[in-house]
Structure formats: C-alpha cells, structure tokens
Amino acid sequence: MDQEIRLQITQWLSNWGINTTPSDGVSTSVMVIVSLVIAMLAYLFVKRGVVRAMNIVIQRSKVSWDDIFMRHKVLEKFAIIIPALVLSILIPLALTQYALMSSMIHRVLSVTILVLLIRAVYSSLDAANEIADVNLVSRRLPIKSFVQLFKLFLFFVAIIVSISILANQSPVYFLSGLGVMTGLVMLVFRDTILGFVAGIQLAANRMVSPGDWIQMDKYGADGSVEEVSLTTVKVRNWDQTITMIPAYALVSDAFKNWRGMSESGGRRIKRSILIDIHSIHFLTEEEQARLGKINLLKNYLAEKSQELNEFNGHVQDADMPVNSRKLTNIGTFRAYLKEFVANHDRIRQDMTLLIRQLASTKEGVPIEIYVFTNDTRWTVYEDIQGDIFDHVLAILPEFGLRAFQAPTGSDIRSLKEGPRT
C-alpha cells in the first residue's frame, strides 16, 4: 500500500514537471506533509463539527451534569487525541524508507497519545467529582479521595507504559522491578497511603463529611469541613481561618462532630446562673400572695400550699421553720423557670428539659438551665439563649434573689468612703 501511494505521488509530481522516484526524499516529504494536513483536517472536523454539535445538544438538555463535563472541556481534550492517532498511523507509512526515524517518531507519538488520554481522563474525573459535590454524594463518600488516588494510579501507569514504549520493552519488564522500590514508595508516599486508608474508614463509618461542624482542639480546628481529600481534611474555622488536618489524624485522634446536633434539630443550652446564698430565704405570706399573681406559678403555688398545709397540720409547733415545711424563694424560682421554658415557643419539648440546682460553690448556688432550642443555627441559637437569660436575670428581684457578682473596684472604694449623706 505504501508503494502504491508513493507511485501515485511520483506520477503527480511528474505531471507537474518534477522528476523524482518513489524512494527519494521528495516523495517522503510530500507524504509527511499530506499526513500533517490529514491530521489537521481530522482535528478540525472533530473539534468544529462533532464537539461543537455535542456541546449544543448539552446546552439544550434539561440535566445539569453534562454541563459540568462541558465546563471542564472534556470533549475538547479527547478531540486533541484524534490528530495524534492519525499521525501515528500515517507517519510510519510515510517514513518506510527511514526505519530508525519512523520508529522514534512512532514511539514519541504513542507517548503523546498516552499523555493526552491521561489528561482527558483527569478532566473527566474532575467533572465527576464536581457532580458528586453538587448531588451531595461527597457528604456520604470521600469522592475526592478516590479521585485523587485513581489519578495517582494513572500517573504511575502512564510513567511505566511511557518508559516501556520509549525503551521498546514490555511493561512487565519494568513492573518486575517495583518490588525493590516498595520501601522507597512507602517512605515517600506515607501520608498518601495513610490518608487513603483513613479515607476509607471515614467513609465506612461516616465519621466526617463536607459540611459537618467538627472541633479538634489539638489542631486548632473548630468550624465547617470544606473538603476531604486523599491526605488532608480542610476545615474553615468560624473566624474564617483555614485549618488543614491530616486525614489519618481523624482516625487516630479524638475529635467532636456536631452533625448529630444538626440532624436532631435541637441544640443544647447548658448554662448556670449563680445565686447569692445570702439572698435565699423562706417566703412570707405577703410574698406568696404577690408571687401567686404570676400566671406560670398559680397552679404550682396552689398545689404546693395545699400539700404543705396538710403536712404541717400534723406537726407540733409548726410555726417554727425548723419543724415545718415552707416554701423558699429559690425553690419557687426553680418552679417558675421550669414552667417558663416548658411554655417557651423556641424550646424543644420532646427533648430533655431540666432546671436543676447544682452543688454550692464559693460564688453561690448554681441554678442550671438544661434545655434544647428548636433552631440549630448559631446566630439564632445565641439569640434564643440570650433572650432566656436576659429574662432570668431581670426577674430575680421578684423572688428576692440576687445574682452573685464579685466585688469590683467601685464597690471597694464605696466601702472606704463610707455612706454618702
């Protein structure tokens, strides 16, 4: 076939007044030029015809995943392979008279095709990773880690195959020598290997996913997970700084994941208010009458007063506090807080709802509010918590209670100056 083409080219050149033979350099040059022209025409046909037509179809389609492939120019990168394939077929035919040159160019073209193919596959993998992010698949599986690992695998395969092509040896010949380099590979790619294994564990156990709020004090991380890659986990902290955590550290070290809180729909409030112990006392009849006008305490005070009256009716010398049972302002305050949070429209009533008195400290008696808000958003949560404790602090004087506060400089100065007249 090559000789027939050369004879035809020689006849054309003779018709144009150029004397040549099928085996000389002129015919070879013409065949090389023709090969280049054919390769260029093939590329233009694929790029301007096939690829453009497919892009138009993609733009008009209703699905969105194909738009991502178009944005990554996957088809365009596959189209560049076409002229290299054409040249790898035609150039050896044109250079049959130059065996060494033909062999070298064929090997270079083969390596070029391999590189272009790997480049196109890389773009396809990047597009697939973006599609997984859009469809939230990456929240369940570390897709980016698998993509990076597959890219790394393709890179090594391309290196081995390229060397085998250039050396004109079987790839098995080079693969047999990889055992010697295993130790070096383990040393150089230690983090990559550990990160991949950790990525599989993170995915299998659903330990962390993009979008999760994690806290890892050892690495100064407290924020939202933005990316889980092959070797690192990228966390954007609440102060907008970025923390990069080794993927294997999430398996070997302890960290806190707030995903359960977000999925439950309730965020915990666990805060105490310290009551000055000197402000605690038994309620007088006047105080009971006044507090009985509070809507949230009407039922409590009525039931509690009846219970205490029945008990004290069987006690001798019940007028002495030590012998009888009486209402205290702090106990009534706890009952009020319980009714207050139980009737609060921003508190989850189906989760733990607790008002408890903790052990006394040198700062006073802690009264802890332990409830869950019905909104897990940080700003809304803080607003709800702030509103509750604003009310609690402001309502203390109604019960004759005071919040503990350490003496300040002005308090000490007022003691030295004495009472003002």
LOVEX-659182 format. One record per atom (N, C-alpha, C, O): residue in one letter; x, y, z. Coordinates in steps of 0.02 Angstrom, whole numbers, plus 50000, padded with zeros to 5 digits. Layout:
BEGIN
aXYZ
...
***
This chain:
BEGIN
m500424993950000
m500005000050000
m500435006350000
m500285011249967
d500985005950039
d501435011650041
d501755012949973
d501805018749951
q501955007649939
q502255008449872
q501755011249822
q501935015249779
e501125009049828
e500615011649782
e500515019149792
e500435022949744
i500525021249856
i500435028349870
i501035032249843
i500955037649814
r501635029449854
r502225032949830
r502225033449753
r502415038649726
l502025028149718
l501995028349645
l501495033649622
l501615037149573
q500935034149657
q500425039049638
q500695046149648
q500575050549606
i501055047149704
i501345053849717
i501875055449665
i501915061149642
t502285050549646
t502805051549595
t502495053549528
t502745057949494
q501945050249511
q501605051849448
q501325058849450
q501355062449400
w501035060949507
w500775067849513
w501335072849505
w501265077949470
l501905071449539
l502465076149534
l502745076549463
l502955081849440
s502755070849428
s502985070849358
s502525074949314
s502755078549269
n501885074549327
n501405078549288
n501515086049299
n501365090149256
w501785087749360
w501915094849375
w502615096949355
w502835102549368
g502985092249322
g503645093849297
g504205092549347
g504755095049338
i504055088649398
i504575087149448
i504765079849439
i504355075349448
n505405078749421
n505645071949411
n505875069049477
n506315071849510
t505585063549497
t505755060349560
t505605052949555
t505285050649508
t505855049249604
t505725042149607
t505355040649672
t505375044649718
p505005034949675
p504615033449736
p505035032949799
p504765033649854
s505685031749792
s506095030649852
s506495036849874
s506865036349922
d506435042449840
d506845048149860
d506495052449913
d505935051049933
g506845057649935
g506605061749990
g506015066149972
g505635068050016
v505925067749909
v505365072149890
v504705068749902
v504245071649931
s504655062449881
s504035058749892
s503895057949967
s503335058549990
t504435056650005
t504355055950077
t504105062450108
t503665062350151
s504395068150086
s504185074650114
s503465076050098
s503085078550140
v503275074350035
v502575075550016
v502105071350058
v501585073650079
m502295065050070
m501875060650110
m501815063150182
m501285062650213
v502375065750209
v502355068450277
v501895074550281
v501485075250327
i501955078950230
i501525084950229
i500795082950223
i500355085750256
v500665078050179
v499975075750171
v499705072850236
v499135073950255
s500135069150272
s499925066250336
s499745071750386
s499245071250421
l500165077050388
l500015082650433
l499365086150415
l498975088050458
v499245086950349
v498625090150327
v498015085950345
v497515088550369
i498075079450334
i497515074950352
i497375075150427
i496795075250448
a497905075150466
a497825075450539
a497485081950560
a497055082050604
m497695087550528
m497385093950545
m496645094050525
m496225096550562
l496495091450466
l495795091250443
l495375086750489
l494795088350504
a495665081250511
a495305076850557
a495155080450622
a494615079850650
y495645084350647
y495545088050709
y495005093350701
y494575094150744
l495035097050645
l494535102250634
l493835099350628
l493355102250651
f493795093550595
f493145090250588
f492855088250656
f492275089450671
v493275085350696
v493045083150762
v492905089150807
v492385089350841
k493375094050807
k493305099850853
k492735104450831
k492305106150872
r492715106350768
r492215111050745
r491555107850727
r491035111150726
g491575101350713
g490955097950694
g490645093950750
g490125095650776
v490985088450767
v490695083750816
v490645086950886
v490105086750916
v491195089850910
v491195092650978
v490705098450984
v490335098951032
r490715102850934
r490255108550936
r489525106350935
r489115109150971
a489375101350894
a488685098850892
a488475095750958
a487915096750982
m488935092050988
m488775088951053
m488695094251108
m488275093551152
n489095099651105
n489025105051154
n488345108551148
n488045110551198
i488115109251086
i487455112351076
i486915107851106
i486445110351137
v486975101351096
v486485096651125
v486515097051201
v485995096751234
i487115097551229
i487195097851302
i486875104251329
i486535103951381
q486965109851296
q486685116151319
q485915116051318
q485595119351359
r485635112251273
r484905111951268
r484595106551311
r483985106351319
s485005102151339
s484725096851380
s484495099551448
s484715104851470
k484045095951480
k483755098151543
k484175096051603
k484115099051657
v484585091051595
v485005088851651
v485595093551658
v485775097051611
s485895093551717
s486435098251732
s487125094951733
s487635098351726
w487145088251741
w487805085051749
w488225085651685
w488835086051689
d487885085551626
d488285086051564
d488575093051555
d489085093851521
d488255098151584
d488545104951581
d489205105251618
d489655108951598
i489275101251671
i489905101151708
i490455098151665
i491025100651666
f490305092851628
f490795089951582
f490995095051529
f491585095451510
m490515098851505
m490675103851454
m491105109451484
m491565111851450
r490965111351546
r491365116651578
r492085114451589
r492535118551586
h492195108051600
h492875105451608
h493205103851541
h493775101451540
k492855105151485
k493125104051417
k493375096851407
k493915095751380
v492975092151429
v493165085151423
v493175083051349
v493645079851327
l492665084851312
l492625082951241
l493205086051202
l493495082851158
e493365092351217
e493905095751181
e494575092151193
e494985091651147
k494685089751254
k495315086451269
k495345079451237
k495885077151219
f494775076151231
f494775069851194
f494875071051119
f495175066951084
a494625076751094
a494695078251022
a495425079251002
a495605077650946
i495845081751048
i496555082851031
i496905076251018
i497425076150985
i496635070751043
i496955064151032
i496895062050958
i497315058350933
i496365064250925
i496235062050856
i496825063450809
i497045058750775
p497085069650804
p497645070750757
p498265066650775
p498635064550730
a498375065550840
a498955061450859
a498855054250836
a499335050950815
l498235051650840
l498105044950816
l498205044450740
l498495039650715
v497965049550705
v498045049650632
v498785049650613
v498995046050568
l499165053850647
l499885054250632
l500245047750649
l500695045650613
s500035044450704
s500365038150722
s500235032750670
s500615027950665
i499685033450632
i499545028550579
i499895030350514
i500165025950480
l499895036750495
l500135038850430
l500885039950427
l501205038450377
i501185042550481
i501905044150480
i502335037950467
i502795038250426
p502195032150500
p502595026250483
p502545024250409
p503025021650381
l501955025450378
l501895024050307
l502315028750265
l502595026850214
a502365035050288
a502745039850250
a503495038950258
a503885040850215
l503695035950314
l504415035350328
l504655028150324
l505095026150362
t504375024250280
t504585017250273
t505315016650250
t505645011650263
q505555021850216
q506245021750192
q506745023650247
q507345022850240
y506475026150304
y506895028350360
y506655024750423
y506285027550463
a506865018750430
a506595014350483
a506735017150553
a506285017150595
l507355019650565
l507525022150631
l507105028250649
l506835028750704
m507065033050601
m506675039050614
m505935037250623
m505605040050666
s505685032750583
s504985030750588
s504835027650656
s504315029050686
s505305023450680
s505205020250745
s505205025350801
s504795025050847
m505675030150798
m505715035150851
m505095039650852
m504815040950906
i504885041950793
i504295046250790
i503675042450813
i503245045350847
h503625036150795
h503045032150815
h503025031450891
h502485031750922
r503605030450922
r503615029850995
r503425036451029
r503045036551077
v503695041951002
v503525048451031
v502785049851024
v502465052451070
l502495048150965
l501785049250956
l501375044751003
l500855046851028
s501595038751014
s501245034251059
s501235037051130
s500725036851165
v501815039551152
v501845042651218
v501405048851221
v501075050051272
t501405052751167
t500975058751165
t500245056951171
t499875060151208
i500035051751135
i499335049451139
i499175047351210
i498635048851236
l499635043751242
l499525041551311
l499445047451358
l499005047451401
v499875052551350
v499845058451394
v499185062151383
v498855064251430
l498995062951319
l498365066451304
l497765062651331
l497275065551354
l497805056051327
l497255051851353
l497195052651429
l496645053351455
i497765052351464
i497765053151537
i497495060051555
i497115060851602
r497695065151517
r497455071951530
r496695072451522
r496365075751562
a496425069151471
a495695069251461
a495335065451517
a494805067551540
v495635059851538
v495325056051592
v495345060051657
v494865059851696
y495885063751669
y495925068051728
y495345073151729
y495025074251780
s495215076151671
s494665080951666
s493995077551680
s493555080451712
s493925071451655
s493295067751668
s493215066351742
s492665066851769
l493765064551775
l493725063251847
l493565069551886
l493175069351934
d493855075251865
d493695081551899
d492955083351890
d492635085651937
a492695082151830
a491985083451819
a491555078851861
a491055080951889
a491745072451865
a491365067651906
a491375069651979
a490875068952014
n491945072152003
n491995074452072
n491545080452085
n491225080852137
e491505085052037
e491065090852045
e490335088752044
e489935091552081
i490165083952002
i489475081452001
i489295078352067
i488745079252092
a489775074652097
a489645071652163
a489545076952215
a489125076152260
d489915082552211
d489825087952259
d489145091252251
d488805092752300
v488935092252188
v488285095352175
v487715091052201
v487235093552229
n487775084552191
n487245079852213
n487325077552285
n486965073152308
l487815080652321
l487935079152392
l488135071952405
l488075069452460
v488385068552352
v488635061852362
v489255061852405
v489385057252443
s489655067352399
s490275067852437
s490155068452512
s490625067752551
r489535069852532
r489385070152604
r489355063152634
r489435062252694
r489255058052591
r489225051152615
r489855047352599
r490035042752635
l490205049152545
l490815045752525
l491355050852509
l491205056152483
p491985049352526
p492535053952510
p492725053352436
p493245050652419
i492295055852392
i492395055152320
i493065058152299
i493425055152258
k493235063952326
k493855067152305
k494465062852322
k494945062752285
s494445059352378
s494995054952396
s495085049452345
s495645047852325
f494525046452324
f494565041052274
f494795043852207
f495175040552171
v494565049852189
v494775052952126
v495525054152127
v495875052752079
q495775056952182
q496495058252187
q496905051852185
q497435051652155
l496645046652218
l497005040252217
l497025037352147
l497545034852125
f496465037652112
f496445035052043
f496905039051998
f497225036251953
k496935045652008
k497395049851969
k498115047751982
k498515047151936
l498275046552046
l498955044352063
l499115037652031
l499665036652006
f498625033152031
f498735026552000
f498845027351924
f499295024251896
l498435031551892
l498515032651820
l499195035851804
l499495034451753
f499425040251849
f500065043551838
f500625038351836
f501055038551792
f500635033851885
f501155028751886
f501095024051827
f501605021951798
v500485022251809
v500395017951750
v500655021351688
v500985018251646
a500505027851680
a500735031551622
a501495031951619
a501795031251566
i501815032951678
i502545033251680
i502845026551658
i503305026451617
i502585021051684
i502855014451668
i502745012851594
i503205010451560
v502145014051569
v501995012551499
v502405016951453
v502645014551401
s502485023451470
s502875027951428
s503605025651424
s503905025651370
i503885023751481
i504585021351480
i504645014951439
i505125014151402
s504145010551446
s504175004251408
s504115005551333
s504425002051293
i503715010551314
i503645012151242
i504305015051216
i504545012951163
l504585019851252
l505205022951230
l505785017951229
l506225018351185
a505795013351276
a506335008351279
a506185002251237
a506604997851230
n505585001951209
n505374996251167
n505414989751206
n505654984651181
q505174990051268
q505164984151311
q504454983151337
q504044987851337
s504304977151359
s503644975651387
s503574979151455
s504054979351493
p502984981751471
p502874984851537
p503004979951595
p503194982051650
v502914973451581
v503044968451633
v503774968651655
v503924967251713
y504204970251609
y504924970551624
y505064975851678
y505484974851721
f504714981451673
f504814986851722
f504424985551787
f504644987351841
l503834982451780
l503434980951840
l503794976151886
l503704976351947
s504194971751857
s504544966851898
s505054970051944
s505254967051995
g505264976051928
g505754979551970
g505444983952023
g505804987052063
l504774984252026
l504454988552075
l504524985852146
l504494989752194
g504624979252153
g504694976552220
g505274979452257
g505254980352318
v505814981152220
v506404983952252
v506254990952279
v506554993052328
m505784994552246
m505655001452265
m505065002152313
m504855007652330
t504804996452336
t504224996752381
t504375000752444
t503965004852465
g504954999552474
g505135003252534
g505175010652522
g504945014652563
l505475012652465
l505525019752449
l504845022852438
l504705028352461
v504405019152404
v503725021552391
v503355022452457
v502995027452466
m503425017652503
m503095018152567
m503335024152606
m502945027352642
l503975025852600
l504255031452635
l504025038052605
l503825042652642
v504055038552539
v503885044852506
v503135046352510
v502925051952520
f502735041052502
f502005041952499
f501665039452563
f501115036852561
r502015040252619
r501725038052683
r501065041452697
r500565038152713
d501055048152693
d500445051852707
d499885050152659
d499295049752678
t500065048952596
t499555047252546
t499235040552562
t498625039752559
i499655035652579
i499395028952595
i498975029052658
i498425026352661
l499235032452710
l498865032952773
l498215036752762
l497695035052790
g498255042052721
g497655046052707
g497125042152670
g496525042852683
f497345037852623
f496855033852586
f496505028852632
f495905028052630
v496905025452673
v496615020652721
v496135024252768
v495595021752784
a496345030152791
a495915033952836
a495285036152800
a494745036152830
g495345038052736
g494755040052698
g494245034452693
g493645035752697
i494485028352684
i494015022652681
i493675021752748
i493065020452751
q494045022352803
q493745021752869
q493255027352884
q492725026252913
l493435033452863
l492985039052874
l492335038152836
l491795039852860
a492395035452774
a491795034352734
a491375028652760
a490755029052763
a491715023152778
a491335017252801
a490955018552865
a490405016152874
n491265022552909
n490955023952974
n490585030652975
n490305032553026
r490585034152919
r490265040752914
r490495045252971
r490085048353005
m491145045552981
m491425049453036
m491425056853021
m491295060853066
v491565058752960
v491585065852942
v491435066552868
v491655062452828
s491075071852850
s490885073252781
s490905080752770
s490845084552818
p490995082952707
p490965090152694
p490315093152720
p489775090352709
g490365098852753
g489775102052782
g489695100752856
g489325104352889
d490045095752882
d490005094252954
d490375099552994
d490865102452972
w490125100853054
w490465105153101
w490865100653148
w490585096753187
i491535101253145
i491955097253188
i492385101753232
i492515107453215
q492585099053288
q493015102553336
q493585097953355
q493475092553382
m494205100253342
m494795096353358
m495315101153386
m495705104253350
d495315101653453
d495735106653486
d496475105553474
d496865110353473
k496685099353464
k497395097853454
k497675101453394
k498255103553394
y497265102253342
y497485105553280
y497175112553274
y497245115653221
g496845114953325
g496555121553323
g495975122053273
g495855127453244
a495625116553263
a495075116453214
a494405116853250
a494275113053296
d493995121653230
d493315122253256
d492905125953204
d492855132053203
g492605121953159
g492225125053105
g491935119853059
g491845114053078
s491785121952998
s491445117752950
s491945114352903
s492415117452878
v491845107852890
v492275104152845
v492105106252773
v491535105652751
e492615108652737
e492505110852668
e492705105452618
e492415104952564
e493215101552636
e493475096852587
e493815090952622
e494185091952670
v493675084952598
v494015078952622
v494405076052564
v494115073052519
s495055077052564
s495475074752509
s495845068352529
s495705065352581
l496305066352486
l496655060052497
l497105060252559
l497165055252594
t497405065952572
t497875066452628
t497665071252683
t497905070552739
t497225075952669
t497055081052718
t496305082252720
t495935080652673
v496085085152775
v495395087452783
v495425094952794
v495755097352840
k495075098752751
k495095106052754
k494505108552796
k493935107052780
v494655112352848
v494145114952893
v494175122552893
v494705125552905
r493605125652879
r493565132952884
r493295134652954
r492715133352969
n493725137552995
n493525139253063
n493035145053064
n492965148553014
w492705145953120
w492205151253125
w492505158153120
w492145162953105
d493165158853132
d493485165353123
d493755166153052
d494155170653038
q493525161653006
q493695161852935
q494415159852920
q494645160652864
t494775157352969
t495435154452956
t495345147252931
t494825144152940
i495865144652899
i495855137952871
i496325133452910
i496905135252922
t496085127652929
t496505122652963
t496515116352920
t495995113752900
m497125113852907
m497215107752868
m497405102152918
m497925102552951
i496985097052922
i497105091452967
i497285085352927
i496935083752878
p497815081652945
p497965075252910
p497365070552917
p497075069852971
a497195067352862
a496595063052862
a496665057452914
a496175055552946
y497265054752921
y497345049152968
y497285051453041
y497175047353085
a497365058153053
a497305060653121
a496585060153146
a496465059353206
l496105060453100
l495405059853120
l495225052753141
l494725051653175
v495645047953121
v495535041053141
v495925039353205
v495675035753248
s496525042153210
s496945040353267
s496825044753328
s496955042653384
d496575050953318
d496475055653374
d495725056853384
d495315055353340
a495555059553442
a494855060953458
a494655067853431
a495055072553433
f494045068353406
f493775074753385
f493015074553395
f492725069253403
k492715080453395
k491995081053407
k491655083053342
k491845087853309
n491135079153323
n490745080653263
n490035082653286
n489695078853320
w489835088653266
w489185091353287
w488625089453239
w488075092253243
r488755084753193
r488245082853145
r487605080353178
r487045081853157
g487695076253232
g487115073553266
g486655078953292
g486045078253290
m486955084453317
m486555090053341
m486165093153284
m485575094653292
s486485094153227
s486135097053170
s485575092653145
s485035095053129
e485705086053142
e485195081553116
e484615080753165
e484055079353144
s484745081553230
s484205080753279
s483715086553279
s483145085853299
g483945092453255
g483505098253254
g483475101853320
g483075106453328
g483895100053368
g483905103353433
g484615104653456
g485045100253450
r484745110653482
r485415112353506
r485375113953580
r484945117653602
r485835111153617
r485795111353690
r485995118153719
r486485121153698
i485605120253768
i485795125753813
i485945122653880
i485525119353910
k486545123753904
k486755121053969
k487165126554003
k487775126953999
r486785130854038
r487105136654069
r486805137754138
r486215136654149
s487235140054184
s487015141154253
s487015148554270
s487375152554240
i486595150254319
i486605156954348
i486755156054422
i486435151954455
l487225159854448
l487445159154517
l487035163754562
l487015169854552
i486715160754611
i486285164454658
i486675165954721
i486985161454751
d486655172154742
d486975174154805
d486625170454862
d486025171154872
i487015166554900
i486715162354951
i486385166355007
i485935163855041
h486605172555017
h486315176655070
h485625179355052
h485265182055094
s485425178654989
s484765180954968
s484235175454971
s483655176754955
i484425169454992
i483955163854995
i483595164055063
i483905164755115
h482915163355061
h482525163455123
h481855160155112
h481665158655055
f481485159055167
f480805156455162
f480345162055139
f480445167955155
l479825160155102
l479345165155079
l478875167055135
l478635162755173
t478745173455141
t478235175855187
t477555175355154
t477495174155094
e477035176155194
e476355175855166
e476245181455115
e475915180355065
e476525187355129
e476455192855080
e476805191055014
e476535192454961
e477395188055018
e477755186154957
e477375180654919
e477345180854858
q477095175954956
q476705170654922
q476115173654886
q475955171654830
a475775178354919
a475195181554888
a475395185354825
a475045185154774
r475975188854829
r476195192654770
r476415187954713
r476235189154655
l476795182754729
l477015178154678
l476445173954649
l476475171554593
g475905173254690
g475325169454666
g474975172854608
g474555169754575
k475125179154596
k474825182754539
k475195181254473
k474945183054419
i475775178054477
i476145176254416
i475795170354384
i475705165154416
n475605171054321
n475205165854287
n475545159054288
n475205153954297
l476195158954278
l476545152554275
l476615149154343
l476795143254346
l476465152854398
l476545149954464
l475885148654500
l475885145854555
k475335150654470
k474695150054505
k474545142854524
k474385141354582
n474605138254476
n474465131154491
n474975128254539
n474795124454585
y475595130054529
y476125127354572
y476025129454644
y476045125354690
l475915135954656
l475845138454724
l475225135754758
l475225134354818
a474685135054719
a474065132454749
a474165125154771
a473975123354826
e474455121054727
e474555114054744
e475075113254800
e474985109254845
k475605117254797
k476135116554847
k475895119054915
k476065116054966
s475505124354916
s475255126954980
s474785121855013
s474815120855074
q474355118654972
q473905113555000
q474305107655028
q474145105055081
e474815105554991
e475235099955014
e475585101555079
e475605097455125
l475855107655084
l476225109555144
l475755110555204
l475925108755260
n475175113255191
n474695114155246
n474465107455274
n474395106755335
e474365102655230
e474165095955254
e474725092855295
e474595089555346
f475345093755273
f475905090855310
f475995094355377
f476065091155429
n475985100955375
n476115104755437
n475545104055487
n475635105355547
g474945101955463
g474385101055509
g474505095455558
g474175095155610
h474955091055543
h475095085455588
h475755086355626
h476005081655656
v476025092455624
v476675093755655
v476565098455715
v476215103455710
q476855096655771
q476815100955830
q477295106955821
q477835106355791
d477075112555848
d477475118655843
d477665120155771
d478245121655756
a477175119755727
a477295120755655
a477485127855639
a477735129355584
d477375132455687
d477555139455674
d478315140455673
d478555145555649
m478695135455697
m479425135855694
m479665132955627
m479505127155612
p480035136655589
p480275134255523
p480655127655527
p480625123655480
v481005126455582
v481405120355587
v480965114255592
v481185108755575
n480335114955616
n479885109255624
n479445108155563
n479225102555551
s479325113155526
s478835112755471
s479175113355403
s479775114555397
r478765112455353
r478995113355284
r478705119855258
r478115121355267
k479135123755226
k478915130155198
k479215131255129
k479725128255111
l478895135555092
l479145137255026
l479735141955032
l479755146255075
t480225140854988
t480815145354984
t480785149254919
t480475147154870
n481115154854920
n481115158954858
n481515155554803
n481345156254744
i482045151954820
i482435148654767
i482075142654738
i482115141354678
g481705138954781
g481315133354755
g480745135754711
g480605132754659
t480425141254731
t479885144154690
t480175146754624
t479855146254571
f480775149554628
f481105152054568
f481245146254520
f481145147054459
r481475140554545
r481595134754502
r480945132354469
r480935130654410
a480395132354508
a479745130354480
a479535135154425
a479245133154375
y479665141554436
y479495146554385
y479895145354321
y479615145554266
l480545144154328
l480965143054269
l480735136854230
l480755136854169
k480535131754266
k480305125654232
k479675127054191
k479625124754134
e479215130754219
e478615132454182
e478775137254125
e478465137054071
f479265141654137
f479455146654086
f479725143154024
f479505144653968
v480205138554032
v480505135153973
v480015130153943
v480035128753883
a479565127253986
a479075122553960
a478565125953915
a478255122653873
n478465132553924
n477985136253884
n478325140753832
n478005144853800
h478985139953825
h479365144053778
h479295141153707
h479385135153698
d479125145353659
d478995142853591
d479635141153553
d479585138353498
r480235142653580
r480855141053545
r481225135353578
r481805134153562
i480905131953625
i481215126353662
i480885119853642
i480265119353640
r481295114753626
r481025108153608
r480735104753670
r481085103653719
q480095103253666
q479765100053723
q479835092453721
q479695089053770
d480065089753665
d480145082453659
d480855080253678
d481015074253675
m481285084953697
m481955083353718
m482035084953793
m481575087553824
t482625083453819
t482745084553891
t482595091753910
t482845096453878
l482195092553962
l482025099153988
l482115098954063
l481735095654099
l482625102454087
l482825101454156
l483055108154187
l483455111754158
i482795109454246
i483045115054287
i483295112054352
i482905109054389
r483935112654365
r484215109154423
r484675113654463
r484985118254437
q484705112054528
q485155115654574
q485785111554582
q485755105654602
l486355114454568
l486995111054574
l487305112354642
l487045116154682
a487855109054654
a488195109754719
a488425116854729
a488675120154683
s488345119254791
s488535126154807
s489295127054799
s489685122454812
t489485132854778
t490195134654771
t490325141054809
t489875143954838
k490945143254808
k491105149454843
k490805155554808
k490785161054836
e490575154654747
e490245160054711
e489495160054721
e489155164854701
g489215154954753
g488495154754765
g488195148054747
g488545142954743
v487535148054737
v487165141954720
v486995142054646
v486625146454624
p487265137454606
p487115137454534
p486425134454520
p486255129054545
i486035138054481
i485405135454454
i485505134554379
i485605139454342
e485495128354356
e485665126854286
e485035125754244
e484575122254265
i485045128754186
i484515127654136
i484805122854084
i485305124354051
y484475117154076
y484705111954030
y484125110453983
y483685106453999
v484125113553924
v483585112653875
v483885112653805
v484485113553796
f483455111553755
f483665111453685
f483245116353645
f482625116353650
t483575120453605
t483205125053562
t482955121353500
t483225116153483
n482455124153468
n482175120953408
n482495123653343
n482255122153289
d483025127453351
d483395130153292
d484135129253306
d484395131853356
t484485125653262
t485195124253273
t485665129453242
t486265128953252
r485395134253206
r485835139353177
r486165143353232
r485855145253282
w486795144653223
w487205147653276
w486915154353299
w486815155353358
t486795158853252
t486565165553271
t485875165253305
t485765168653354
v485425161253278
v484765160653308
v484815157453377
v484475159653424
y485235152353382
y485335149053447
y485575153953500
y485325154053556
e486065158053482
e486325162953530
e485795168053549
e485775170253606
d485375170053501
d484835174753516
d484335171753566
d484125175053614
i484155165453554
i483685162153600
i483975161653670
i483645163153719
q484595159453673
q484935158753738
q484995165453773
q484875165953833
g485175170553736
g485245177253765
g484575179853792
g484545182553847
d484035178853753
d483375181253775
d483165177753840
d482895180953885
i483285171253844
i483095167453905
i483455170153966
i483145171254018
f484105171153960
f484485173254019
f484405180754033
f484495182854090
d484235184653982
d484045191553996
d483445191754043
d483425195454092
h482955187554027
h482345187354068
h482495184554137
h482235187154187
v482905179354141
v483055176254205
v483405181254252
v483225181754310
l483895184954226
l484255189754268
l483805195454290
l483855197954346
a483365197554245
a482925203154261
a482385201254310
a482135205554347
i482175194854312
i481625192654355
i481845190754425
i481425189754468
l482495190254437
l482735188054503
l482465192354561
l482265189454612
p482465199054556
p482225203054613
p481505201554632
p481305202654689
e481095199154585
e480405197454601
e480365191854652
e479875191354689
f480875187754656
f480895182254703
f481345183754763
f481475179454805
g481575189954767
g482015191854822
g482705188754817
g483045187954867
l482915187054757
l483565183954746
l484045188754713
l483835193554680
r484685187554722
r485205191454690
r485695186854655
r485865181454680
a485935188854597
a486455185154563
a487125186854594
a487255192654612
f487565181854600
f488215183054629
f488645187154580
f488655185854520
q489005192054609
q489475195854569
q490055197754614
q489965200654667
a490655196054593
a491245197654633
a491315205154642
a491135208954597
p491555207354700
p491635214654711
p492095217754659
p492605214754640
t491915223654638
t492325227254589
t492695232954624
t492615233854685
g493075236654587
g493455242154616
g492995247454646
g493155250254698
s492435248854613
s491985253954639
s491665251754704
s491545255854748
d491525245054711
d491245242554774
d491725243754832
d491525245754886
i492355242354821
i492855243154873
i492955250554891
i493025252254950
r492945254854841
r493015262054853
r492435264754894
r492525268954939
s491825262154879
s491245264554916
s491275262454989
s491035266155032
l491575256755005
l491655254655074
l492155259255110
l492055260855169
k492675261355076
k493165265755107
k492885272755118
k493035275955168
e492475275055072
e492205281755077
e491655282255128
e491525287555156
g491305276455141
g490765276555189
g490115278755156
g490125280855098
p489565278355191
p488925280255163
p488895287755147
p489145291955185
r488585289255091
r488525296255072
r487915299355106
r487395296155117
t488005305755124
t487455309355158
t487095313755108
t486615317155127
***
